[in-house]
Amino acid sequence: MTPAFGESTFKELEGALRGRILLRGTEGYDQSRQVWNAMIDKRPLAIVKVAGVSDIQATVRFARERGLPVAIRGGGHNVAGSAVCDDGLVIDLAAMKSVRVDPSARRARAEGGVLWGEYDRETQAFGLASPGGAVSTTGIAGLTLGGGFGYLSRSYGLACDNLISADVVTAEGDFVTASGDQHPDLFWALRGGGGNFGIVTSFEYQLQPVGHVLSGFVAFPFTMAEAVLKRFREVALEAPDHRVWFAAILPLPGAGKLVAVLMSDFGPEEEGWQALGPIRELGSIVLDTVARVPYCVMQRQLDANSPKGQRHYWKSAYLNELSDETIGLLVSAMENTEGVLDQVMIETQGGAISRIAKDATAFEHRQVRFNLGIFGVCTNPGLDEAVIAWARSLHGRILPYSTGGTYVNYLSMGDDVHTAYSDARFGRLAGIKARYDPGNLFRFNHNIAPAQ
C-alpha cells in the first residue's frame, strides 16, 4: 500500500529539480496524465517533468527512499498504457528532445523524450535515417526497447539492431552507459527486453543513407479481401530486402471497410512501380496513393489512422506462413466486428532482421515471415468489453496457425509478457533484471520480475 504523501513532501523533491512537478489538481496535471490509448485512465500522485539526467536521478532516489511506484513516460504511445500509474510517480521525459547528428560517422544521439517524427526531421537534414516505427508520433524509447519494426527493417534491421549505445539511470539512481563494451549484459537486455532495466536517457543509433522513397496504399472494396490478401502473400514472399509490404483490413469512416496493401520501396524507382503491377491488376481500386515521396512524408502516412484519444486493445501473433485458413479467419472476423474501428494488419518481416544472430539481442523472433496485429479500437467506453472480447477471440482462433510468439510492443494491459520470449531467454532477462533492479522499482512495463 502506498503511504500518504502531502504537497510538502514533494516540495523537497521540487527543490532538487530543474524541471517541475505536477500534483493532482494542479494546472496541466490532467492533460499530462493522458496517454495515446484513451482506454488507460490512471491517476499518479505526481508527474515529474524532468529536464535532464540529474532530475531523473533525484526522482528515482526520492521514490526508492519512500517506497513509491515509478512509471516512465517517453512518447506515451504504448498500447498497454505503462507510461502512467495509479498512486505513484511518473517520470516524464517529454521535455528531453535533443537530437545530435554526426553525419561523417553516420551516428545520431537522441534523448528519451524524442518521437520518431522529430528524430527523422533531424537526421533527414543530412539525408540519413535509422529504422524506426511506422507511426511518426511513436516515441523512440519504447519502440527501440521492445525491438522496433519499421519500414527500413528489412533493409537494415530493427531499431534495436541499430542501437550503438544507451545512457541509463539505474534503480539505484546511478548513471551508466551500456554498449557492446560497457555493461554488455544490460545492453543485450535493452535491445528487445522492454523498459525493465532502467531509464534510458539517450540512445545512440547507426544511420543509413535514405532519401525519397516510393510508397503508398492501394485499397480495394472489402468484398475483395480474400483475393487481395492472397496476392499480398505472393508479392511479400518474393520481395527483395529494399521493399516492405503491409496489408490491412481497416475501416473507412461512414463507408464500411476496405482491404489495403501498402508498399514502401527503397530501391530503384522503376522496380518499385513494376512490383505494384500484380496488386493493381486486381482491379476495382478504390484508392491509390503510391508516389515517390520524401522519407518523412512516408513516415507520417499512417498517422491519421492512429490519432491520440481512441480506445485500443491489441493482440499479435507471429506467423511463419499466411495460410488460406488464416486469411479466411481474418476476413470472417472483420465481417462482424463490434467496433466500427476494429482492424487487422499484417507486416512482412525477414530480410536483414533474419540475418542477425538469434542471440545477439533480447529480441528473438528473427525467422518469422509475418507479424499479425489484431487491433480492437473504439471511441465509446461502453464498447470496451466488446472490442476486447473480439480481439481475444480472433487471436485464439489464429493461435494454432502461429508460432505462439508475440511482439512485446503489441502486448496490451494484462497480457503475459512471457509469450514474447522463450523460456531460456526469459530466464536470462530475469537474471539481468535481478542485477540492475532487484527490487523491481521499474515494474510499470511489460514486467519481467527479477530472478530470485
N, C-alpha and C positions, 0 to 999 in steps of 0.2 A: 504494500500500500504506500502511495506517495505521501510523504509528510506535507503538512500545510506550510505554504510559503507566502509571505506578505510582500508588499511592494518594497519595504525597507530592505528585505533580503536581496532583491535584485539590484538595489542601488549600489551595493558593494561591487557586484559584477560590472555594472554600468561604468563605474569609475575606472575600471581597468581596460575599457574598450575604446577604440577609435570609431567603431560602429555604434549602433543604437539598439535598444531593446523595446519591443512592442509587447505590452501586457494586455490581458483581456480587458476590453472596454476602451482601450486607447485608440486614437485615430490610426487607421491603416491596419489594425490587427486582423479584422475580418477578411479584408482583401488579401492579406499576406498568408493567411492560413488556407486559402483556396488553392487547389491544385488542378491540373488539367482534367482529371476524371472527377466529374461532379458527384459521382456515387460516394466519394470519400468526404466525410464531414467530421473532422477531428478538431478538438479544441485544446491546444497546448497551453501550459501555464504562461509561457513566454516564447517569443520568436526573436532570436538574436540575429540581427542583420550585420554580419561580420564584414569588416573592411579589409582584413588581411590575416596572415598566418598567426600573428600574436593574439588576435581576437579569438581565433579558433582554439588555440592552446589554453587561453584563460578560461574559455567557456567549458571546455572539456574537463579541466581540473575542477572548476566550480561544480559541475554536475557530478563528477565522481565523488567528491568530498561530501556531497549532500544526498547521494543515492537517487539522483534524478534521472529518469529515462531521457535518452537523447535520440532525436531523429535528424537526419542530414538531408538538406534540400539543395539540389543542384539546379536542374531545369524544372523539376516538379512534374515531369511528363509521365512517369512510370504509372502503368495502369493499376497497380496494387495500392498506390497512394502512400507508399512508405516514407515519403518526404515529410509527413506530418504525424503527430501522435497526440493522444489524449494525455493531459496532466503531466507533461514533461517539457523539455526544452527542444526547440527546433533551431538548429544552426543553419542559417540561410546564407548560401554563398552567392546569391544573385548579383551582388554588387562587385564580385570579383570577376572582372570582364577582360583582363589584359590578354592580348594575343601578340606574341612577338615572333616574326618570321625571319629565318635566316635562309635567304634564297640560295646562297652559294653552297651551304651544307644540305639544303633541302630538308630543313627541320623547322618545326614550329613548337613553341611552348605556350600553352593556354591555361588560364586559371579555371577553377572548378565551377564557376558560375556561367561559363560561356555556353551559348547554344550553337548548334551546328551551322545555322544560317549566319551567325556572327563570325564564327571561325572561317567559314567558306569565303566570306567577303574579304577578309584579311589575306588569306592565302591566295585567292584568285587575283589579287593585285599583282602577284608575281607569276600568274599562270600555273599555280600549283594547287594541289588538293590532297587530302587524306581520305580513305574510306570512312564515311560517316553514315548517318541514318537516312531514311527515305522521307522523313518529315523534318523540315528545317528548324522547327521550334523545339525539337528534342534537345536535351542537354547532352553535352559531350561526356559528362561524368558517368551518368547511369548507363548510357548506351555502351561505352567502352568497357566498363567494369563487368557488364554482362556478356561481352563478346563483341557485338556491334556489326550487324549485317547492313549493307547498303549497296548502292548502285555500282560502286567501284570494287566490291568484294571479290567478284570472280576474276578481276584483273590483278588485284594487289592484296587480297586477304581481308580479314575483319579489321575493325577499328583496333581491337586489342593486339592484333598481329603487327600493327604499325606503331605500337607504343614502344618508345625507346627507354623512357624512364618516367617515374612518378614521384612527386614530393608528397609525403604523407604525414599527417598528425596521428599518432597512435592513441590508444585508450589511456595511456599514461600522460598524454599531453606532450610527448616528445616529438621532435621533428626528424624524420629520416627520409633519405632518398632511396627508392627501390629501383633496381635495374638488373641487368644480367650480371653485374659485378658486385653490386651492393644489395644486401638483403634479397638474394635471388629467390628465396622461398616465398617471400612476400610479393615480389614482382610476378612470380608464376601465378600466385593466387589472385592477384588483382586483375589478371587478364582472363576474365570469364567467371570468377568466383563471386561477383557482385560486391556490394558495399559492406561486406562483413568485417574487413580487416583494418580499417582506419578511414580517416577523412582525407581524400586526395585533394590537395590544394592546387596542384598544377600537373598537367600532362604534357610530355614531350613526344611529338609524333614525327614519323618519317613522312615526307611529302613526295608527291609524284607529279610530273608534268601533265596537266589536264586543261584543255581549252573548251571549245564548243563541242557539243555532243548531239547526235541525232536521237531524239527522244519524244515520246508522247503516247497517247492512247488510241486504240482503235476499238470502238464499242459497238455492240450488236444487241438486238432485242433478246430478252430473257428466254424466249422460246428457242433460241439457237444455242443455249448454254452448253448442252452436251457436246454438240459438234465443235463449238469454239474451244472448249477445254481439251478435247482430244487433239485438235490441231495445235493448240498451245503446247501440249505434251510433245508432239513431234518436233516442233521447231526448238523448244527448250533443250531437248536432249542432244540436238545436233549443233548447238551454238558454240562458237569459239569463246575464249575467255573474255574477250573485249565486249561481248554482248550479253546483257542480262534481260530476262523476260519475267514479268509478273502476270498473273491472271487474277481476276476478281469477279465475283457476283456481288453487286452493290446496288443500293437504292438510287433511283432518280426521283428526287422530291416531287411529289404530285403526279408521277407518271410510272409508278411501279418499279421494276428492277431492270438492270442492264447486266450483260456479261461483257467484260472488257479485258483486253490484252494490252500491257504496257511494255514497250521496248526501249532500252537505252543502249546505244551502240557507240563505243569509244574508238572504233576502228575506222577504216576508210569509209567515207560517206556513201559511196556508190554501193558497197557491200551491204550497208545497213538498209538502203532502200530496197535492194534485191531481197533481203531477208524478210521484208514485210509482205512480199508477194503472196506466200501461202496463206497468210492471215487475211489479207484484203480480198483475195479471190473467193472467200466465203460469201461475199455479197451482203446486201441488206444492212450496210453500215449506217449506224445512227450518228456516230460522232468520230471524227478522225483529227487528232491534234498533233500528229507527228510532224516535227520540224527540226531544223538544225538550230539549237539554242545555246546561249551561254550556260556554263555549268551551274551557276547559282540559280538560274531560271529553272533548270531541270530539278534541282534540289527542292524547289518550292511547289512542284506540280501536284503533290498530294496533300499540301497544307489545307486546302479548302475542305477536304474530306475528313480532317481531324481537328476541328475547332475546339478550343477550350470551352468547357461548360456542358458538354454532353455526358451521358452516364454510360460507363463502359464496364463490361465483364468479358474477359478474353480466355480462350483456351488455345493451345497449339499442339501440333503433332509433327514430328519428322517422318518423312516418307522416303523409302528407297525407290518406290515407283508410284506413279499416279495411275492406278489401275482403273479399268472401266467401272468396277464396283465402287471404288472411292468416288469417282466422278458422279456416278448415279446417286450416291448418298448425299453429296453436296447439293446437287440440283434439286433433289426431292426435299431436302431440308429447307432450301431457300424458297421453295414454292409456298410454304406455310410458316412464316415467321411471326412471332408475337409482336416484335418491334419493327416498325417500318424502316428503321435504320440498320437493322442487322445485316451483316455481310461476311463473306469469306474471302480470303486472299491466299494465293499460292506464290511463294518466292522460289526461284531457282537458285540452288547452291552450286557446289562444285567449283571447277576452275582452281584458282590459287588457294582457295580455302582448303581444298582436299590435298594439296601438295605440302602443307605444313605438317610436321610430325605431330601425331596424336597427343603425345605427352609434352609438347612444347609449351602449352598454356593450360590453364584450368578449363577452358572451353574444349570440348572433346568431340563434338558431332561433326567430324570432318568429312566423312564419306557419304553423307546422305545427299539425295538429289533434290529434294523439295522440302520446304517448311510451310506447313499449312497453318494459317491463322484463322481462328473462328472468333468473330467479334460480335458479341451481343451489345447493341447500342440503342439507347432511347433518350428521350428528354423528359419523360414523365416518371417521377419516383414511383408511381403506382404500378409501373411496368417492370420494376427492377427484378422481382422474383420470376417473372415470366421470361425475361431475356436471359437471366442466369440459368434457368432450367433448360431453355432452348440450347444454349451453348454447351452445357454439360451433357445433354442428351446426344447432340450431334457428335461431340468428342468421344463419348462412349461407343458410338457406332463405328467411328473411324478407327478407334484404337487397335482393333485386330489387324488392320491393314498398315499400321505404322510400326516404327522401330520401338515404340514405347517411351522414347525420349522426348523431352520438351525444351524449348528455348527459354532460358531463365528470364529474359527481358519481356516475355509474353505471359508470365505467370501472374494470375490475379490474386487478390487477397484470399488467404486461406489455403491456397494450393500448396502441395507438397514439393518443396524445393529439391528433394532427393531425386525426383523424376528427371531433373536436368543433368544428373551426374551418375556415373556408375558407382557401385559400392566402393571400389578401391579409390576412385577419385574423391568421392565424398569423404572418405576416411582421411585422405591426405589433407583436404581442405579443413576438416575439423581439427587436425593436428596443428596446422598453421594458425588457425583461429585461436587455439589454446595458447600459443606462444605470444601472439600480439594483442589478444583481447580475451584473457581467461575469464573475466567477469561478465562477458557478453554485454558490455556497455552499448555497443553498436548492434542492436537487435531489431531495429525497425528497418528491415530489408527482407530479402528472401533469405531468412536466417539459417545459418549453419551454426549449430551450437558447438562450443568448444569441447574437444575431446577431454574425457575425464582421465 
